[in-house]
Amino acid sequence: MKRVIEEIRRFSDERDWDQFHSPEKLAKSIAIEAGELLECFQWSNEYDKEKVTEELADVMNYCVQMADKLDVDIEEIMLDKIKKNAKKYPVNKAKGSAKKYTEL
């Protein structure tokens, strides 16, 4: 992950784009790119894998930039969230179910 973060920083720095990357603007960009990813599946279960992976990469790049801007460790926050979700969705109640934790 370190290499990815460094490459994203380098790319942005070379273009002097950090000035545009406030947490608010990054959050908006994540939502916009997530919408473009969703658009790949809008009318059919068929999809163009190359287009999907490009949109997925855009979402992930903005997420990495957001984590970097907030000075948080991506691995740490993701593992912490998995632990929290494990408590909300215990295996004995959630296995095979798509229900929200409040409905289990």
N, C-alpha and C positions, 0 to 999 in steps of 0.2 A: 504494500500500500504506500510505502514511503516514496517509491519511484513515481507512482501515479500523482501523488500530492506535489512532488517536486516539478513534474512535467506540467501540471496544471498551473502552478505558480509561475513557472518560466514563460509559458505561453501567454498568460495574462500580463505579466510584467513587461515582456517585449512589446506589447501593444498598448501599455499604459492603461489597462482596463480596470485595474483594481479600484480606481476612483468611482466606478459605476457599480461596484459589487458590495453594496450595503446588505446587511441581513434581509431587510425588507425586499430589496430588488432581487436578491437571490431566491427568496421564498416565492416571489411572483414567477421568476423564471422556471423554478422547479415545477410549479403548477401548470404553467404554459406548456412546458416540454412533456409533462405527464399527459396533458390533453392530446398532444400530437402522437404520443405513444398509443393512447386509447383509440385515436382515430384510425390506426392501422387495423383495428378489429371492428370498426363501426358497422359494417353491413354484412360481414361474413365471418365464419370461423376460419376461412382461408386467409393466409397472410404472407407477406413478403418478408422473409426472415432477415434479409439485409436491411430493409427499411426499419423493421422492428428493433434490430440491434443498434442501429444508428440512433434512433430515438431513445432507447434505453440508455445508451452511452451519454447522451445529452443530459438526461435526468440525473444519472449517477455523477457526471462531472459537476453539475450544479450542486448536488448534495455534498460532494467532497469540498467544493469551494465554501459552502455554508459552514460545514464543520470546521474548516480551516479558519474562516473568518471569526467564528465563535470560540476558537481555540479549545476545541474538544477533541478527544481521541475517538476516532470512528469505531475502532474495535471495542473499546470500553463501553461506549454508549449503546452499541448494538447488543453486546453480551448482557448488559444491564437490562435492556428492554426484553430480551428473551427470558431472563429470570423473572421479571415482573409478569410477563405473559404466562409463564409456567404456573404461577400462583393463581392467575385469573382463569386459566384454562387447564385445570388438573386432568390428567390423562383419563382417570376413571369417569369423568363427567363429559369431557370434550371429544374423546376419540370417536372419529367418524361423524361428528356433528359440525354443522356450519353455523350453529346458533351463537349469538353474542354471549359473552360471559354472564351478562345480567339475566339471561334466559336459561342458563344451565341448571 
